């Protein structure tokens, strides 16, 4: 058994940009791990590195998807030393989630942090402001297998279970430098909450919320450190 805290975040919109698309921005139905570490940093009021979080788990559900038109201002500079100048703007299509519902599972010490978050919590862009719906203690029990949805599964679990999932190479975490550097990437299978749940067998990965029965993969610090090494 694992004692922890369940944090539920809700918002009107969310947008977790799919990497690699230019001119048409699609959204992932589940945030990447880098977004989760960003939420922890915003709540804490300082940059939180993966080494500071013993374990975490999360799930994302939403009501529907929408499409918006967004004006993107472009700037250019001929030399690095020159001042950037306005070079026009482009209008692009941007997909977003409506009424997202993100459930975080964290060690007990994070309860106070999310009861009094230091900065605004964002589910993607600056307009995707989230609120903390509840913070409650939880007991997670290991389970050998279960139905999962609204989660990310590492590629090895997707392959082992022949899981139907949307494969993407997603960021794990970033540095706190002004020009942030990527600490690591990993191919994940995105299991959309609006698709049929995936039956997964993974004794060392899955845990069940003993209150609501939700099954989620647990990301331990050791695994994260091995990926970003």
C-alpha positions in Angstrom: 0.0 0.0 0.0 1.1 3.5 -0.8 -0.2 6.5 1.2 -0.5 9.7 -0.8 -2.8 12.6 -1.8 -5.3 13.0 -4.6 -5.4 16.4 -6.2 -8.2 17.2 -8.7 -7.7 20.1 -11.1 -10.5 21.5 -13.3 -10.6 24.2 -16.0 -12.7 25.5 -18.8 -10.0 24.6 -21.4 -6.7 22.8 -21.8 -4.2 22.6 -24.7 -1.3 20.1 -24.6 0.4 20.8 -27.9 1.3 17.8 -30.0 5.0 18.1 -30.9 6.1 18.5 -34.5 3.0 20.0 -36.0 3.5 23.4 -37.7 0.6 25.6 -39.0 -2.1 23.4 -37.3 -1.8 22.8 -33.6 -3.4 19.6 -32.3 -3.8 18.8 -28.6 -2.9 15.7 -26.8 -5.8 14.3 -24.7 -3.4 13.7 -21.8 -0.6 16.1 -20.6 3.0 15.0 -21.0 5.1 14.6 -17.8 6.8 17.9 -18.4 3.4 19.7 -17.9 2.9 17.8 -14.7 6.3 19.0 -13.4 5.4 22.5 -14.5 2.2 22.3 -12.4 4.2 21.1 -9.4 6.6 24.0 -9.9 3.8 26.6 -10.2 2.1 25.3 -7.0 5.4 25.2 -5.1 6.5 28.7 -6.3 9.9 27.5 -7.5 11.3 25.1 -10.1 10.8 21.5 -9.1 13.1 18.9 -10.5 12.2 15.3 -11.1 14.7 14.3 -8.3 12.4 16.0 -5.7 9.4 13.9 -6.4 9.5 10.3 -5.2 6.6 9.2 -7.3 3.6 10.5 -9.2 0.6 9.3 -11.2 -2.1 11.1 -13.1 -5.1 10.8 -15.4 -6.9 13.3 -17.6 -10.5 13.3 -18.8 -12.4 16.0 -20.6 -15.9 16.8 -22.0 -15.1 17.4 -25.7 -12.6 18.9 -28.2 -12.9 22.3 -30.0 -11.1 24.2 -32.7 -10.1 27.8 -32.5 -8.4 30.3 -34.9 -5.4 32.0 -33.3 -3.3 34.9 -34.5 0.4 34.3 -34.1 2.7 37.4 -34.2 6.0 36.7 -35.8 9.3 38.5 -35.2 12.7 38.3 -36.9 16.2 39.5 -36.5 19.0 39.2 -39.1 21.7 39.1 -36.5 21.7 37.8 -32.8 22.8 41.3 -31.7 20.0 43.2 -33.5 16.7 44.1 -31.9 13.8 41.8 -33.0 11.3 43.5 -35.3 7.7 42.7 -36.1 7.4 40.7 -39.3 3.7 40.2 -39.6 1.3 37.6 -38.3 -0.2 34.2 -39.2 -3.6 32.7 -38.4 -3.5 29.1 -37.5 -6.0 26.5 -36.3 -5.6 25.4 -32.7 -7.3 22.4 -31.1 -8.2 22.4 -27.4 -10.0 20.4 -24.8 -13.1 21.6 -23.0 -13.8 21.2 -19.3 -10.7 19.0 -18.6 -10.4 17.1 -15.4 -6.9 16.2 -14.2 -6.4 13.9 -11.3 -2.9 13.9 -9.7 -1.6 11.3 -7.2 1.4 12.6 -5.2 3.2 11.9 -1.9 1.5 13.2 1.2 3.7 16.3 1.6 2.2 17.8 -1.6 -1.2 18.3 0.1 -0.3 21.6 1.7 1.3 22.8 -1.6 -1.9 22.4 -3.6 -4.1 23.8 -0.8 -2.2 27.0 -1.1 -0.6 27.2 -4.6 1.9 30.0 -5.1 1.3 30.7 -8.8 -1.5 30.2 -11.3 -1.9 26.5 -12.4 -2.1 26.2 -16.1 -3.2 23.2 -18.2 -1.2 24.3 -21.3 -1.4 28.0 -22.3 -1.8 31.1 -20.2 -5.5 31.1 -20.9 -5.9 27.5 -19.7 -6.1 28.5 -16.0 -7.1 25.6 -13.6 -8.5 25.6 -10.2 -8.0 23.0 -7.4 -11.3 21.2 -6.9 -10.2 19.0 -4.0 -7.1 17.7 -2.1 -7.7 14.5 -0.2 -5.6 11.7 1.3 -5.6 8.5 -0.7 -4.3 4.9 -0.4 -3.0 3.3 -3.6 -2.7 -0.4 -3.8 -0.4 -2.2 -6.3 -2.3 -4.2 -8.9 -1.0 -6.7 -11.5 -3.5 -5.6 -14.2 -6.4 -3.3 -14.8 -8.3 -1.1 -17.3 -6.7 2.2 -17.9 -7.8 5.3 -19.8 -6.8 9.0 -19.9 -3.2 8.0 -19.2 0.3 7.8 -20.7 1.9 4.4 -21.0 5.6 4.0 -21.7 6.3 2.3 -25.0 7.4 -1.0 -23.4 4.0 -1.4 -21.8 2.2 -0.7 -25.0 4.3 -3.3 -26.8 4.0 -5.9 -24.0 0.2 -5.6 -23.9 -0.5 -4.9 -27.7 -2.3 -1.8 -26.5 -4.1 0.4 -28.9 -2.6 3.9 -28.2 -1.5 7.1 -30.0 2.3 6.9 -30.0 4.2 10.2 -29.4 7.7 11.1 -28.4 7.0 13.4 -25.5 9.2 15.6 -23.2 9.9 14.4 -19.7 11.2 17.5 -18.0 13.0 20.8 -18.7 15.7 22.8 -16.9 15.0 26.1 -15.1 17.4 28.1 -17.2 16.0 31.2 -19.1 16.5 29.3 -22.3 15.2 26.0 -21.1 16.9 22.7 -22.1 15.1 19.4 -22.6 16.2 16.9 -20.0 14.7 13.9 -21.8 12.2 12.5 -24.3 10.4 9.2 -24.3 7.9 7.5 -26.6 4.6 7.0 -24.8 1.3 5.5 -25.8 -1.5 8.1 -25.2 -4.7 6.3 -24.1 -7.6 8.7 -24.7 -10.2 8.8 -22.0 -12.9 9.0 -24.7 -11.7 5.7 -26.3 -12.3 2.2 -25.0 -10.2 1.5 -21.8 -7.0 -0.5 -22.4 -6.5 -3.7 -20.5 -2.9 -3.6 -19.2 -0.9 -6.2 -17.3 2.0 -4.5 -15.6 2.7 -5.7 -12.0 5.5 -3.2 -11.4 3.6 -0.2 -12.8 -0.1 -0.1 -12.0 -1.8 1.1 -8.8 -5.5 1.3 -7.8 -7.1 4.1 -5.9 -8.8 2.2 -3.1 -11.6 4.9 -2.9 -12.8 5.1 -6.5 -11.1 2.1 -8.1 -9.2 4.2 -10.7 -6.2 2.4 -12.1 -3.2 4.4 -13.2 0.5 3.9 -14.0 2.9 5.1 -11.3 6.0 7.0 -12.4 8.7 6.5 -9.8 11.7 8.8 -9.4 14.1 5.9 -10.3 12.5 5.3 -13.6 12.4 9.1 -14.5 16.0 9.5 -13.6 17.0 6.6 -15.8 15.2 8.1 -18.7 16.6 11.6 -18.4 20.1 10.4 -17.5 
